[in-house]
Amino acid sequence: MCTKILDKMTYHTNRLNTEYGGIENYFPVGFGLTIEQLATLQSLYFQNK
């Protein structure tokens, strides 16, 4: 379950990077997450991969 959420987040982050030139230019309000939380979750995700 957790992996599924993280995969989705990674997908959205990748989309942000390609379509909007990075998270600085566009903040996904729908996530309800701060950029710090997003970064923390992503680093945890990549550590566990």
N, C-alpha and C positions, 0 to 999 in steps of 0.2 A: 504493500500500500504506500509506504513512505517513498519507495523508489519510484513509484508511478508519479507521485506528486513532484518529486525532484526532476524526473525526466521531463515533465510538462514545463517546469520552471526553466530548465536548461533550454528547452525548445523556444520558449518565449524570449529568453535572454538572447539567444542566437538570432532570433527574428528581430529583436530590437537593434542588435548590433548591425545587422545587414540593412534593415529597412530605415532605421532612424539614426544610424551612425553612433549608436551607444546609448546607454541608459541615461546619460546626462541630458540628452536632448528630448527624451520622452519618458515619462514616469507612468507605469501601468497602475492606475488607481485601483483597478479591479483586484489586484493582488492583496491590497490592504497590508502590504509589507513595506518596511523601510528599506532603503538601499543597503544598510548595514546587515539587516536580517537576511536579505537576499544573498549578499556576499558570504555571510557565515554559512548559510545552508548550502551554497554552491561549493565552498571549500570543503565542508564535511562530505558532500557528495563525491567530490573528486578524490578525497582521501580514501573513501571506502570502495572506490571502483577497482 
